[in-house]
Amino acid sequence: MDIGGGTVWADVVAELPVGMLLGDEKGTVLAHNARAEELLGLTANQLRGRTFPTQWRACAENGAELPRPEDIIGQLARTGASTAQAIRVGEAARQTRLWAKYYPVSRAGELLVLVLLQPVNTDVGRSHGLLDPLTELPNATLALDRLDQALLRARTHGTLVSVVLLDICGMAVVNAELGFARGDDLLTVSGGRLRQGLRADHTVARFGGDAFLVIAEHPHGTGESVAARARELLEKSVRLDGKRVALQVRVGWVTSDGNNPVHSVITHLESRLAH
């Protein structure tokens, strides 16, 4: 079919309730539907010509720049799988939050990217299975995707990414003495303290079991100060059933310039946690 105006696109895709964009590695929009225009707040001519209004901006949920189209294409080519992230679009005073999912599409030997757009609502993360149901923080799947995106931005812009892994010790004792419900309360309080006590543009995730992960992007330096602050937040005692529970936390951190793959960063991080 013809991408820009074939029967399938015009009669089916154009009427879907989700926004759809098809682009190449240079960021050129080859096709889109009316819903994409509506969600992005742009006209067809602005999308096709990449002539955006002066105050209009698209950025990641934390305010960071979005990866370049060629970087997204590269990631899709390497993994052969889709990737997703929450983004904000529009003028600064009235930006819209969208959920963007990127799929690799092959056409005549050329790799393209298909982007599905839908509004972010309060349960989008849960509906996509990306939020931890106990703490409502990103789960490990979403955390690893955000780390991949952060490493990509670091490679692109010459910045750094620090990743902090925190493992709460002694949860088995808490569960045995106070019950699993109180153990869950302790994890919920701990996650909330990290989210409230660290910068809003840091990713705080429950990495599984009794562990939390923090991802911080910065222009220079190391993750030492982030790790120290996170440890301080978690080691404050918590009152449960009238008792003060003091936590001990194992902490490991690494800083990367983005040239290491996600699995390498996590492996190195876990080895540092063990010492």
Buried (B, 14 or more C-beta within 10 A) or exposed (E): EEEEEEEEBBEEBBEEEBBBBBBBBEEBBBBBBEBBBEBBBBEEEBBBEEEBEEEBBBBBBBEBEBBBBEBBBBBBEEEEEBBBBBBBBBEEEEBBBBBBBBBBBEEEEEBBBBBBBBEBEEEBBEEEEBBBEEBBBBBBBBBBBBBBBBBBBBBBBEBBBBBBBBBBEBBEEBBEEBEEEBBEBBBBBBBBBBBEBBEEBBBBBBBEEBBBBBBBBBEEEEBEEBBEBBBEBBBEEBEBEEEEBEBEBBBBBBBBEBEBEBEEBBEBBBEBBEE
